[in-house]
């Protein structure tokens, strides 16, 4: 099971918010990364050899994209799969399903 699946099962077993509490949990690593870092990680995971082009004339978007995972962390859950490992696993699974014609482009 991947980290997201484990987090969901963990939350179902360990989180019982009262009616007055907010009813959501963020799942993530709690580590911030830039869009450039994410694009480069996806390129590496997929074997993309092309150039990533950036349009500096456009807004950068939200300066901080990091999720607040403190609620889930307070329950004792931590992500154990790194971004690189998770991306590699996702790409491998997608390629397998594509070869089996279970997904299409």
N, C-alpha and C positions, 0 to 999 in steps of 0.2 A: 504494500500500500504506500502511496506517496504521502508527502508531508501534509498536503491539503486534506486528503482522506483521513489521515491519522488525527489531524486537528479537529475535524468534524466529529469523529467518534469520541475523541477526548472531551470535546465540549459537551456532547450529549450526555456523557457519563459524569462530568464534573461541574457543569455550570447550570445553576438553577436560579436565574434572576427573579427577583420579586416583581410584582406588577408595576411598581414605581420606578424601576430601573430601566435604562435604555436596553433595548432588546437586540443588540448586535455585538459581534466580536470581530475584530480585524485579525486576519491570518496573514502572517508575513515574517520576515526575518528581523524586522526592526532596524535594518541597515539601509541607509539612503544611498542611491546611486543616480548618476546623471543619465539623461537620455542617450548621450554619447556612449557611456559605459554599457548601457543596456543594448544599444545597437551593435556595438562591437562584440559583445558576448553572443548575441544572436547570430551575427555573421560568422563568428568562430564555430559555433555549434552546428551551423548548417553548411559550413565549408564555403561560404560566399567569398569570392575572390575579387569582386568588383569594388568600385569606389563608393563610399557613402558620401552623398552630397548634402551640405547644410546650407540653408538659406538664411543668412544672418540678418536679412531685412525683415524677417518675420519675428513675432514675439517668441520668447523662450518658453512660455507657459508657466505653470506653477513652479516657483523657485524650489519648493521642498515637496517631494512626492512620497516621503517616508510615512508608512502607516504607524499609528500608535497601537502597538501590540501589548501594551501593559496589562490589559484585562486578562488576556489569555495567558500571558507570562505569570501573572499573579496566581493563576490556577496551577502552574507548574509545567506548562507546555512550552517547548522551544523548537524552532525549526532545526532539523538535523541534516537537511539536504541543501547543499550550496546551490547558488544560481547556475553555475557552470554544469554541475552534475544534473540538476533538474532539466536544464535546457537540452543537454545531450540525450537524456532519457526520453524527453518529449519528442525530439527530432527522430530518434530511433523508432519509437512507437508509431509516429506518423508515417514514416517511410514503410514500415511493415504493413500497416493498414492500407496504405496507398497501393502497395504491391499486391495485396489481396483484394483490391477493388472495394474496400470497405469505406473509403473516403475518395473524394475526387477533387480536382483543382478547379 
